[in-house]
Amino acid sequence: MTLETIEFIKAIVIIMSFPFTVVGVFLVFKNMENQYKWNKMNKAFEYSLTEDPKFINILQTLDGKFGINHAMKKSINPIDIDITLESDTIDLNPNLSAEQVKIRNYVQIILARLENMAIAIEHEIVEEEICRHLLESRVVNLYTAFEEYIKILRIRRNAPKLYINLQNLAETWGAKKDESSNKY
């Protein structure tokens, strides 16, 4: 075999392998895209609140206290959540019972968790449709239940955007929920 024949064979092999290389690169990118989608969907399940025994306990406690698992038509009186809101000072009342502290903390834990989920949805870290399917009623009900409490916290803490992502999500999902219930 001559040197020219060997070079010609090399060129043919390189040319013939090019489509396989392109397909291989395409498959790698497709796999990365599918993994990204899978991670977004999987992450959505982490916000379900019913997978973690701690959140199940919190929800059961709050439901027992306020009946929040049912469709909320109006907000809970913020004083029922945090008796310290009765005074004009921000200082915590040292006479709070352990139950009052627990309820206030539980409400803030749930609101923080849902705010984190709303931020993750906004930044497309989690799949909104899965979160919506899992939590639409719960998000709308919890936001409705604690709306007045949130408003007071915003004023007290001078933080007008406190839980704003949760508010936007609850309002959006609430409107979609209303639209879908009016279809039938």
C-alpha positions, 0 to 999 in steps of 0.5 A: 500500500502506498502512502497516498492510499493510507492517507485516503483511507484515513480521510474516508474513516474520518469522514465516515465517523463524523456523522456518528460523532455528531449523533453522539454529541446530540445524544449527550446534550439530549441526555443532559436536557432530560436530566435537567427536566427530571431534576426539576420534576423531582425537586418539585416533589420535595415541596409537597409538605406531605413527604416530611413528617415534620411538615405533616405534624405542623400542618396537622397542628395548624389544621387542628388550631385553625381548620386550614385544610378546608377551603379558606374564605377569609383570613385568620385573625393575626392575633390568634397566630401571634398574641404579641401583635396586640401591642404597638411594640415589636418586643416579644411578649415574655408571657407567651405560652409554649403553645403560642410560640409553637403556633407562631413558629409553625406558621412562619416555617410553613410560610417560609417553605412556600415562599422558597417554593415560589422563588424556585418556581419563578427561577424555573428551578422546579417544575411549576405544573407539578408543584401546582398539581400537588399544592394548588389548593394548599398554597391558596388556602394557606395564603388566604388563611395567613394573609392578614398576618403577612400584612401585619408582619410586612408593616412590623418588619418594614418589609413590604416584599415579605412573602411577596413571591408566595402572594403572587403564586397564590393569587395566580394559582387562585385565579387559575383554580377559579377559571378551571372550576368555572369551566364545568 
